[in-house]
Amino acid sequence: VEKKTDTDAICSTVDGGTLTSRRHLNIRGKSAKLPSITAKDWQDIEFGIENGVDFLALSFVKNATVVNDLKEYLMDRNVPMSIIAKIESADAMKNLDSILEAADGA
């Protein structure tokens, strides 16, 4: 980070490129205000159900609630799919024990 203002961070890059839609920038100690499961994710989950996928990797898990909600959704549909929680945020680290307990792996 070269310079910070109230709304912007001016940075230099080592390997530059264009930051496009559905790409994220992680900042140490901060968590995005995004839903853990997006509308596109639900489409992908349905695809997985229809095609007998064994495991689902759930991105940006912040707490065990989202894992448990997804497991309940799958159980209601009689789908024996395992959930792998991707630990990618500061919030997840604060809730690591409960996430690991809820998920089938991380």
A tleap script that builds the chain and sets N, CA, C and O, in Angstrom:
source leaprc.protein.ff14SB
mol = sequence {
  NVAL GLU LYS LYS THR ASP THR ASP ALA ILE
  CYS SER THR VAL ASP GLY GLY THR LEU THR
  SER ARG ARG HIE LEU ASN ILE ARG GLY LYS
  SER ALA LYS LEU PRO SER ILE THR ALA LYS
  ASP TRP GLN ASP ILE GLU PHE GLY ILE GLU
  ASN GLY VAL ASP PHE LEU ALA LEU SER PHE
  VAL LYS ASN ALA THR VAL VAL ASN ASP LEU
  LYS GLU TYR LEU MET ASP ARG ASN VAL PRO
  MET SER ILE ILE ALA LYS ILE GLU SER ALA
  ASP ALA MET LYS ASN LEU ASP SER ILE LEU
  GLU ALA ALA ASP GLY CALA
}
set mol.1.N position { 0.857 -1.174 0.000 }
set mol.1.CA position { 0.000 0.000 0.000 }
set mol.1.C position { 0.897 1.229 0.000 }
set mol.1.O position { 1.734 1.410 0.884 }
set mol.2.N position { 0.707 2.053 -0.990 }
set mol.2.CA position { 1.496 3.272 -1.127 }
set mol.2.C position { 0.877 4.429 -0.350 }
set mol.2.O position { 1.578 5.226 0.274 }
set mol.3.N position { -0.473 4.505 -0.402 }
set mol.3.CA position { -1.174 5.621 0.230 }
set mol.3.C position { -2.590 5.179 0.576 }
set mol.3.O position { -3.199 4.411 -0.171 }
set mol.4.N position { -3.127 5.661 1.714 }
set mol.4.CA position { -4.498 5.359 2.115 }
set mol.4.C position { -5.269 6.659 2.319 }
set mol.4.O position { -4.724 7.650 2.805 }
set mol.5.N position { -6.555 6.638 1.935 }
set mol.5.CA position { -7.472 7.728 2.246 }
set mol.5.C position { -8.653 7.100 2.985 }
set mol.5.O position { -8.630 5.907 3.288 }
set mol.6.N position { -9.672 7.885 3.275 }
set mol.6.CA position { -10.851 7.331 3.948 }
set mol.6.C position { -11.580 6.299 3.095 }
set mol.6.O position { -12.255 5.421 3.634 }
set mol.7.N position { -11.455 6.390 1.785 }
set mol.7.CA position { -12.210 5.504 0.893 }
set mol.7.C position { -11.366 4.668 -0.047 }
set mol.7.O position { -11.885 3.747 -0.679 }
set mol.8.N position { -10.063 4.965 -0.160 }
set mol.8.CA position { -9.246 4.292 -1.162 }
set mol.8.C position { -7.904 3.838 -0.594 }
set mol.8.O position { -7.407 4.368 0.400 }
set mol.9.N position { -7.350 2.853 -1.256 }
set mol.9.CA position { -5.977 2.422 -0.996 }
set mol.9.C position { -5.260 2.429 -2.339 }
set mol.9.O position { -5.687 1.767 -3.285 }
set mol.10.N position { -4.190 3.165 -2.414 }
set mol.10.CA position { -3.383 3.219 -3.630 }
set mol.10.C position { -2.248 2.216 -3.440 }
set mol.10.O position { -1.457 2.327 -2.504 }
set mol.11.N position { -2.178 1.240 -4.336 }
set mol.11.CA position { -1.238 0.135 -4.169 }
set mol.11.C position { -0.365 -0.043 -5.406 }
set mol.11.O position { -0.714 0.403 -6.499 }
set mol.12.N position { 0.752 -0.690 -5.218 }
set mol.12.CA position { 1.555 -1.136 -6.344 }
set mol.12.C position { 1.496 -2.654 -6.363 }
set mol.12.O position { 1.326 -3.285 -5.320 }
set mol.13.N position { 1.635 -3.236 -7.534 }
set mol.13.CA position { 1.525 -4.685 -7.664 }
set mol.13.C position { 2.816 -5.295 -8.182 }
set mol.13.O position { 3.626 -4.641 -8.839 }
set mol.14.N position { 2.976 -6.562 -7.864 }
set mol.14.CA position { 4.103 -7.329 -8.376 }
set mol.14.C position { 3.694 -8.014 -9.671 }
set mol.14.O position { 4.465 -8.061 -10.629 }
set mol.15.N position { 2.469 -8.548 -9.693 }
set mol.15.CA position { 1.947 -9.256 -10.856 }
set mol.15.C position { 0.557 -8.700 -11.134 }
set mol.15.O position { -0.428 -9.247 -10.639 }
set mol.16.N position { 0.453 -7.642 -11.902 }
set mol.16.CA position { -0.785 -6.899 -12.090 }
set mol.16.C position { -1.796 -7.582 -12.986 }
set mol.16.O position { -1.509 -8.590 -13.632 }
set mol.17.N position { -2.977 -7.010 -13.009 }
set mol.17.CA position { -4.058 -7.494 -13.842 }
set mol.17.C position { -5.318 -6.727 -13.519 }
set mol.17.O position { -5.301 -5.813 -12.694 }
set mol.18.N position { -6.412 -7.093 -14.165 }
set mol.18.CA position { -7.684 -6.422 -13.949 }
set mol.18.C position { -8.487 -7.195 -12.919 }
set mol.18.O position { -8.648 -8.411 -13.031 }
set mol.19.N position { -8.991 -6.487 -11.912 }
set mol.19.CA position { -9.864 -7.078 -10.905 }
set mol.19.C position { -11.284 -6.971 -11.429 }
set mol.19.O position { -11.818 -5.869 -11.550 }
set mol.20.N position { -11.905 -8.108 -11.741 }
set mol.20.CA position { -13.222 -8.123 -12.363 }
set mol.20.C position { -14.277 -8.629 -11.393 }
set mol.20.O position { -13.969 -8.990 -10.257 }
set mol.21.N position { -15.510 -8.653 -11.846 }
set mol.21.CA position { -16.631 -9.137 -11.065 }
set mol.21.C position { -16.376 -10.566 -10.578 }
set mol.21.O position { -15.777 -11.375 -11.287 }
set mol.22.N position { -16.830 -10.861 -9.378 }
set mol.22.CA position { -16.703 -12.177 -8.727 }
set mol.22.C position { -15.254 -12.507 -8.377 }
set mol.22.O position { -14.915 -13.674 -8.185 }
set mol.23.N position { -14.402 -11.493 -8.293 }
set mol.23.CA position { -13.027 -11.649 -7.824 }
set mol.23.C position { -12.905 -10.791 -6.579 }
set mol.23.O position { -13.510 -9.722 -6.495 }
set mol.24.N position { -12.140 -11.246 -5.631 }
set mol.24.CA position { -12.109 -10.576 -4.345 }
set mol.24.C position { -10.689 -10.229 -3.940 }
set mol.24.O position { -9.724 -10.877 -4.346 }
set mol.25.N position { -10.592 -9.217 -3.151 }
set mol.25.CA position { -9.331 -8.778 -2.590 }
set mol.25.C position { -9.424 -9.005 -1.085 }
set mol.25.O position { -10.281 -8.417 -0.424 }
set mol.26.N position { -8.568 -9.836 -0.544 }
set mol.26.CA position { -8.568 -10.098 0.897 }
set mol.26.C position { -7.628 -9.136 1.592 }
set mol.26.O position { -6.500 -8.920 1.150 }
set mol.27.N position { -8.103 -8.561 2.684 }
set mol.27.CA position { -7.305 -7.638 3.479 }
set mol.27.C position { -7.189 -8.220 4.879 }
set mol.27.O position { -8.199 -8.484 5.533 }
set mol.28.N position { -5.977 -8.417 5.334 }
set mol.28.CA position { -5.735 -9.032 6.628 }
set mol.28.C position { -6.534 -8.317 7.724 }
set mol.28.O position { -6.495 -7.092 7.842 }
set mol.29.N position { -7.262 -9.116 8.526 }
set mol.29.CA position { -8.018 -8.577 9.649 }
set mol.29.C position { -9.395 -8.055 9.293 }
set mol.29.O position { -10.133 -7.622 10.177 }
set mol.30.N position { -9.762 -8.086 8.006 }
set mol.30.CA position { -11.072 -7.595 7.558 }
set mol.30.C position { -11.844 -8.737 6.916 }
set mol.30.O position { -11.255 -9.678 6.383 }
set mol.31.N position { -13.168 -8.644 6.973 }
set mol.31.CA position { -14.009 -9.648 6.337 }
set mol.31.C position { -14.992 -8.967 5.397 }
set mol.31.O position { -15.529 -7.905 5.709 }
set mol.32.N position { -15.219 -9.577 4.263 }
set mol.32.CA position { -16.160 -9.040 3.279 }
set mol.32.C position { -17.584 -9.183 3.796 }
set mol.32.O position { -17.894 -10.109 4.545 }
set mol.33.N position { -18.420 -8.282 3.399 }
set mol.33.CA position { -19.833 -8.314 3.772 }
set mol.33.C position { -20.624 -8.987 2.649 }
set mol.33.O position { -21.587 -8.421 2.131 }
set mol.34.N position { -20.215 -10.179 2.285 }
set mol.34.CA position { -20.849 -10.926 1.206 }
set mol.34.C position { -21.548 -12.142 1.785 }
set mol.34.O position { -21.121 -12.666 2.814 }
set mol.35.N position { -22.619 -12.603 1.141 }
set mol.35.CA position { -23.255 -13.835 1.623 }
set mol.35.C position { -22.317 -15.022 1.400 }
set mol.35.O position { -21.573 -15.064 0.421 }
set mol.36.N position { -22.364 -15.973 2.312 }
set mol.36.CA position { -21.523 -17.160 2.143 }
set mol.36.C position { -21.982 -17.995 0.958 }
set mol.36.O position { -21.163 -18.594 0.261 }
set mol.37.N position { -23.291 -18.035 0.730 }
set mol.37.CA position { -23.830 -18.795 -0.405 }
set mol.37.C position { -24.605 -17.827 -1.286 }
set mol.37.O position { -25.644 -17.303 -0.883 }
set mol.38.N position { -24.097 -17.594 -2.488 }
set mol.38.CA position { -24.730 -16.676 -3.442 }
set mol.38.C position { -25.769 -17.417 -4.290 }
set mol.38.O position { -25.879 -18.641 -4.226 }
set mol.39.N position { -26.520 -16.661 -5.077 }
set mol.39.CA position { -27.499 -17.271 -5.986 }
set mol.39.C position { -26.807 -18.231 -6.950 }
set mol.39.O position { -27.335 -19.303 -7.244 }
set mol.40.N position { -25.634 -17.853 -7.439 }
set mol.40.CA position { -24.868 -18.741 -8.336 }
set mol.40.C position { -24.434 -20.005 -7.602 }
set mol.40.O position { -24.449 -21.094 -8.175 }
set mol.41.N position { -24.049 -19.862 -6.339 }
set mol.41.CA position { -23.667 -21.034 -5.550 }
set mol.41.C position { -24.835 -22.011 -5.429 }
set mol.41.O position { -24.645 -23.222 -5.540 }
set mol.42.N position { -26.053 -21.485 -5.200 }
set mol.42.CA position { -27.222 -22.362 -5.091 }
set mol.42.C position { -27.439 -23.118 -6.401 }
set mol.42.O position { -27.817 -24.289 -6.384 }
set mol.43.N position { -27.204 -22.462 -7.527 }
set mol.43.CA position { -27.306 -23.155 -8.821 }
set mol.43.C position { -26.269 -24.277 -8.896 }
set mol.43.O position { -26.568 -25.380 -9.354 }
set mol.44.N position { -25.056 -23.985 -8.445 }
set mol.44.CA position { -23.992 -24.994 -8.461 }
set mol.44.C position { -24.305 -26.145 -7.510 }
set mol.44.O position { -24.024 -27.303 -7.819 }
set mol.45.N position { -24.881 -25.831 -6.362 }
set mol.45.CA position { -25.273 -26.869 -5.403 }
set mol.45.C position { -26.320 -27.775 -6.031 }
set mol.45.O position { -26.234 -28.997 -5.913 }
set mol.46.N position { -27.302 -27.190 -6.693 }
set mol.46.CA position { -28.336 -27.992 -7.364 }
set mol.46.C position { -27.728 -28.875 -8.447 }
set mol.46.O position { -28.121 -30.032 -8.601 }
set mol.47.N position { -26.775 -28.335 -9.196 }
set mol.47.CA position { -26.066 -29.123 -10.202 }
set mol.47.C position { -25.366 -30.303 -9.533 }
set mol.47.O position { -25.421 -31.428 -10.030 }
set mol.48.N position { -24.713 -30.044 -8.414 }
set mol.48.CA position { -24.029 -31.107 -7.675 }
set mol.48.C position { -24.990 -32.179 -7.194 }
set mol.48.O position { -24.694 -33.371 -7.275 }
set mol.49.N position { -26.137 -31.755 -6.694 }
set mol.49.CA position { -27.151 -32.715 -6.237 }
set mol.49.C position { -27.618 -33.583 -7.400 }
set mol.49.O position { -27.687 -34.807 -7.289 }
set mol.50.N position { -27.937 -32.931 -8.519 }
set mol.50.CA position { -28.436 -33.654 -9.694 }
set mol.50.C position { -27.408 -34.621 -10.268 }
set mol.50.O position { -27.777 -35.607 -10.904 }
set mol.51.N position { -26.125 -34.350 -10.051 }
set mol.51.CA position { -25.065 -35.170 -10.631 }
set mol.51.C position { -24.327 -36.038 -9.611 }
set mol.51.O position { -23.277 -36.601 -9.922 }
set mol.52.N position { -24.861 -36.147 -8.415 }
set mol.52.CA position { -24.312 -37.065 -7.420 }
set mol.52.C position { -22.933 -36.708 -6.901 }
set mol.52.O position { -22.128 -37.597 -6.623 }
set mol.53.N position { -22.649 -35.431 -6.767 }
set mol.53.CA position { -21.356 -34.997 -6.246 }
set mol.53.C position { -21.197 -35.469 -4.800 }
set mol.53.O position { -22.146 -35.392 -4.020 }
set mol.54.N position { -20.019 -35.951 -4.439 }
set mol.54.CA position { -19.760 -36.449 -3.086 }
set mol.54.C position { -19.395 -35.356 -2.098 }
set mol.54.O position { -19.786 -35.418 -0.932 }
set mol.55.N position { -18.636 -34.339 -2.557 }
set mol.55.CA position { -18.148 -33.273 -1.683 }
set mol.55.C position { -18.470 -31.918 -2.289 }
set mol.55.O position { -18.500 -31.755 -3.509 }
set mol.56.N position { -18.711 -30.946 -1.413 }
set mol.56.CA position { -18.929 -29.573 -1.824 }
set mol.56.C position { -17.990 -28.694 -1.007 }
set mol.56.O position { -17.990 -28.766 0.222 }
set mol.57.N position { -17.193 -27.867 -1.671 }
set mol.57.CA position { -16.305 -26.918 -0.986 }
set mol.57.C position { -17.050 -25.597 -0.852 }
set mol.57.O position { -17.420 -24.979 -1.850 }
set mol.58.N position { -17.264 -25.176 0.373 }
set mol.58.CA position { -18.016 -23.961 0.661 }
set mol.58.C position { -17.041 -22.832 0.960 }
set mol.58.O position { -16.308 -22.883 1.947 }
set mol.59.N position { -17.035 -21.809 0.104 }
set mol.59.CA position { -16.085 -20.698 0.218 }
set mol.59.C position { -16.549 -19.649 1.222 }
set mol.59.O position { -17.741 -19.493 1.484 }
set mol.60.N position { -15.574 -18.941 1.771 }
set mol.60.CA position { -15.801 -17.794 2.645 }
set mol.60.C position { -16.741 -18.103 3.807 }
set mol.60.O position { -17.607 -17.297 4.146 }
set mol.61.N position { -16.563 -19.273 4.412 }
set mol.61.CA position { -17.343 -19.646 5.592 }
set mol.61.C position { -16.901 -18.751 6.749 }
set mol.61.O position { -15.714 -18.677 7.068 }
set mol.62.N position { -17.864 -18.074 7.373 }
set mol.62.CA position { -17.546 -17.179 8.483 }
set mol.62.C position { -17.856 -17.802 9.835 }
set mol.62.O position { -17.236 -17.467 10.844 }
set mol.63.N position { -18.837 -18.728 9.842 }
set mol.63.CA position { -19.229 -19.388 11.085 }
set mol.63.C position { -19.900 -20.715 10.760 }
set mol.63.O position { -20.139 -21.039 9.597 }
set mol.64.N position { -20.199 -21.473 11.802 }
set mol.64.CA position { -20.775 -22.806 11.615 }
set mol.64.C position { -22.215 -22.760 11.109 }
set mol.64.O position { -22.700 -23.740 10.543 }
set mol.65.N position { -22.891 -21.654 11.302 }
set mol.65.CA position { -24.302 -21.561 10.910 }
set mol.65.C position { -24.508 -21.863 9.437 }
set mol.65.O position { -25.418 -22.612 9.084 }
set mol.66.N position { -23.677 -21.293 8.568 }
set mol.66.CA position { -23.847 -21.516 7.135 }
set mol.66.C position { -23.599 -22.980 6.773 }
set mol.66.O position { -24.268 -23.522 5.893 }
set mol.67.N position { -22.652 -23.613 7.438 }
set mol.67.CA position { -22.387 -25.039 7.196 }
set mol.67.C position { -23.596 -25.859 7.640 }
set mol.67.O position { -24.066 -26.731 6.909 }
set mol.68.N position { -24.096 -25.571 8.844 }
set mol.68.CA position { -25.255 -26.310 9.362 }
set mol.68.C position { -26.499 -26.073 8.513 }
set mol.68.O position { -27.276 -27.000 8.284 }
set mol.69.N position { -26.699 -24.845 8.045 }
set mol.69.CA position { -27.849 -24.556 7.179 }
set mol.69.C position { -27.769 -25.349 5.874 }
set mol.69.O position { -28.776 -25.885 5.410 }
set mol.70.N position { -26.588 -25.425 5.288 }
set mol.70.CA position { -26.424 -26.181 4.048 }
set mol.70.C position { -26.611 -27.676 4.304 }
set mol.70.O position { -27.239 -28.368 3.503 }
set mol.71.N position { -26.071 -28.174 5.414 }
set mol.71.CA position { -26.254 -29.595 5.737 }
set mol.71.C position { -27.735 -29.918 5.928 }
set mol.71.O position { -28.204 -30.966 5.485 }
set mol.72.N position { -28.471 -29.020 6.587 }
set mol.72.CA position { -29.907 -29.227 6.780 }
set mol.72.C position { -30.640 -29.229 5.430 }
set mol.72.O position { -31.530 -30.049 5.205 }
set mol.73.N position { -30.265 -28.319 4.548 }
set mol.73.CA position { -30.846 -28.261 3.207 }
set mol.73.C position { -30.623 -29.590 2.479 }
set mol.73.O position { -31.535 -30.119 1.844 }
set mol.74.N position { -29.411 -30.116 2.577 }
set mol.74.CA position { -29.090 -31.386 1.918 }
set mol.74.C position { -29.833 -32.555 2.563 }
set mol.74.O position { -30.347 -33.430 1.866 }
set mol.75.N position { -29.887 -32.566 3.890 }
set mol.75.CA position { -30.597 -33.657 4.593 }
set mol.75.C position { -32.085 -33.661 4.243 }
set mol.75.O position { -32.680 -34.725 4.072 }
set mol.76.N position { -32.691 -32.465 4.137 }
set mol.76.CA position { -34.111 -32.366 3.775 }
set mol.76.C position { -34.380 -32.967 2.405 }
set mol.76.O position { -35.503 -33.377 2.110 }
set mol.77.N position { -33.345 -33.019 1.567 }
set mol.77.CA position { -33.465 -33.577 0.225 }
set mol.77.C position { -32.874 -34.985 0.133 }
set mol.77.O position { -32.769 -35.557 -0.952 }
set mol.78.N position { -32.492 -35.529 1.282 }
set mol.78.CA position { -31.932 -36.885 1.341 }
set mol.78.C position { -30.664 -37.012 0.500 }
set mol.78.O position { -30.467 -38.015 -0.186 }
set mol.79.N position { -29.808 -35.997 0.555 }
set mol.79.CA position { -28.581 -35.961 -0.238 }
set mol.79.C position { -27.389 -36.175 0.690 }
set mol.79.O position { -27.149 -35.354 1.576 }
set mol.80.N position { -26.642 -37.255 0.507 }
set mol.80.CA position { -25.488 -37.551 1.375 }
set mol.80.C position { -24.187 -36.879 0.893 }
set mol.80.O position { -23.192 -37.554 0.632 }
set mol.81.N position { -24.212 -35.559 0.784 }
set mol.81.CA position { -23.057 -34.809 0.298 }
set mol.81.C position { -22.272 -34.255 1.493 }
set mol.81.O position { -22.864 -33.719 2.429 }
set mol.82.N position { -20.955 -34.383 1.463 }
set mol.82.CA position { -20.106 -33.858 2.532 }
set mol.82.C position { -19.715 -32.414 2.225 }
set mol.82.O position { -19.595 -32.025 1.063 }
set mol.83.N position { -19.518 -31.627 3.281 }
set mol.83.CA position { -19.192 -30.213 3.139 }
set mol.83.C position { -17.766 -29.952 3.612 }
set mol.83.O position { -17.404 -30.286 4.740 }
set mol.84.N position { -16.968 -29.355 2.742 }
set mol.84.CA position { -15.617 -28.903 3.084 }
set mol.84.C position { -15.681 -27.391 3.252 }
set mol.84.O position { -16.051 -26.681 2.318 }
set mol.85.N position { -15.328 -26.895 4.424 }
set mol.85.CA position { -15.356 -25.458 4.695 }
set mol.85.C position { -14.015 -24.846 4.314 }
set mol.85.O position { -12.962 -25.284 4.778 }
set mol.86.N position { -14.068 -23.834 3.469 }
set mol.86.CA position { -12.848 -23.114 3.087 }
set mol.86.C position { -12.651 -21.962 4.069 }
set mol.86.O position { -13.486 -21.063 4.161 }
set mol.87.N position { -11.556 -21.999 4.788 }
set mol.87.CA position { -11.253 -20.995 5.803 }
set mol.87.C position { -10.471 -19.880 5.124 }
set mol.87.O position { -9.294 -20.045 4.805 }
set mol.88.N position { -11.140 -18.722 4.901 }
set mol.88.CA position { -10.530 -17.668 4.088 }
set mol.88.C position { -10.677 -16.273 4.680 }
set mol.88.O position { -10.421 -15.291 3.984 }
set mol.89.N position { -11.082 -16.154 5.949 }
set mol.89.CA position { -11.288 -14.820 6.499 }
set mol.89.C position { -10.932 -14.769 7.980 }
set mol.89.O position { -10.796 -15.794 8.648 }
set mol.90.N position { -10.787 -13.540 8.467 }
set mol.90.CA position { -10.524 -13.334 9.897 }
set mol.90.C position { -11.699 -13.829 10.731 }
set mol.90.O position { -11.496 -14.393 11.806 }
set mol.91.N position { -12.934 -13.624 10.247 }
set mol.91.CA position { -14.108 -14.108 10.974 }
set mol.91.C position { -14.074 -15.622 11.126 }
set mol.91.O position { -14.426 -16.154 12.179 }
set mol.92.N position { -13.654 -16.309 10.082 }
set mol.92.CA position { -13.577 -17.769 10.142 }
set mol.92.C position { -12.594 -18.213 11.218 }
set mol.92.O position { -12.860 -19.177 11.937 }
set mol.93.N position { -11.485 -17.534 11.336 }
set mol.93.CA position { -10.488 -17.905 12.340 }
set mol.93.C position { -11.043 -17.766 13.755 }
set mol.93.O position { -10.726 -18.571 14.631 }
set mol.94.N position { -11.871 -16.746 13.978 }
set mol.94.CA position { -12.488 -16.541 15.294 }
set mol.94.C position { -13.447 -17.676 15.635 }
set mol.94.O position { -13.667 -17.979 16.808 }
set mol.95.N position { -14.019 -18.305 14.599 }
set mol.95.CA position { -15.023 -19.352 14.779 }
set mol.95.C position { -14.526 -20.717 14.324 }
set mol.95.O position { -15.323 -21.603 14.017 }
set mol.96.N position { -13.221 -20.884 14.280 }
set mol.96.CA position { -12.628 -22.081 13.681 }
set mol.96.C position { -13.107 -23.376 14.330 }
set mol.96.O position { -13.466 -24.318 13.623 }
set mol.97.N position { -13.120 -23.442 15.652 }
set mol.97.CA position { -13.521 -24.690 16.319 }
set mol.97.C position { -14.936 -25.116 15.947 }
set mol.97.O position { -15.169 -26.287 15.648 }
set mol.98.N position { -15.882 -24.180 15.962 }
set mol.98.CA position { -17.254 -24.551 15.637 }
set mol.98.C position { -17.416 -24.879 14.147 }
set mol.98.O position { -18.215 -25.746 13.793 }
set mol.99.N position { -16.671 -24.200 13.276 }
set mol.99.CA position { -16.715 -24.511 11.840 }
set mol.99.C position { -16.199 -25.915 11.599 }
set mol.99.O position { -16.809 -26.685 10.857 }
set mol.100.N position { -15.072 -26.256 12.225 }
set mol.100.CA position { -14.485 -27.587 12.048 }
set mol.100.C position { -15.412 -28.672 12.582 }
set mol.100.O position { -15.481 -29.767 12.023 }
set mol.101.N position { -16.116 -28.371 13.655 }
set mol.101.CA position { -17.068 -29.334 14.211 }
set mol.101.C position { -18.253 -29.546 13.274 }
set mol.101.O position { -18.743 -30.667 13.139 }
set mol.102.N position { -18.711 -28.489 12.634 }
set mol.102.CA position { -19.883 -28.575 11.748 }
set mol.102.C position { -19.541 -29.188 10.393 }
set mol.102.O position { -20.341 -29.942 9.840 }
set mol.103.N position { -18.368 -28.877 9.853 }
set mol.103.CA position { -18.001 -29.325 8.515 }
set mol.103.C position { -17.452 -30.748 8.525 }
set mol.103.O position { -17.111 -31.291 9.577 }
set mol.104.N position { -17.376 -31.335 7.347 }
set mol.104.CA position { -16.821 -32.667 7.185 }
set mol.104.C position { -15.326 -32.613 6.885 }
set mol.104.O position { -14.677 -33.650 6.749 }
set mol.105.N position { -14.793 -31.418 6.785 }
set mol.105.CA position { -13.375 -31.198 6.531 }
set mol.105.C position { -13.158 -29.722 6.256 }
set mol.105.O position { -14.113 -28.973 6.051 }
set mol.106.N position { -11.893 -29.306 6.251 }
set mol.106.CA position { -11.589 -27.902 5.971 }
set mol.106.C position { -10.259 -27.830 5.231 }
set mol.106.O position { -9.800 -26.739 4.891 }
savepdb mol mol.pdb
quit
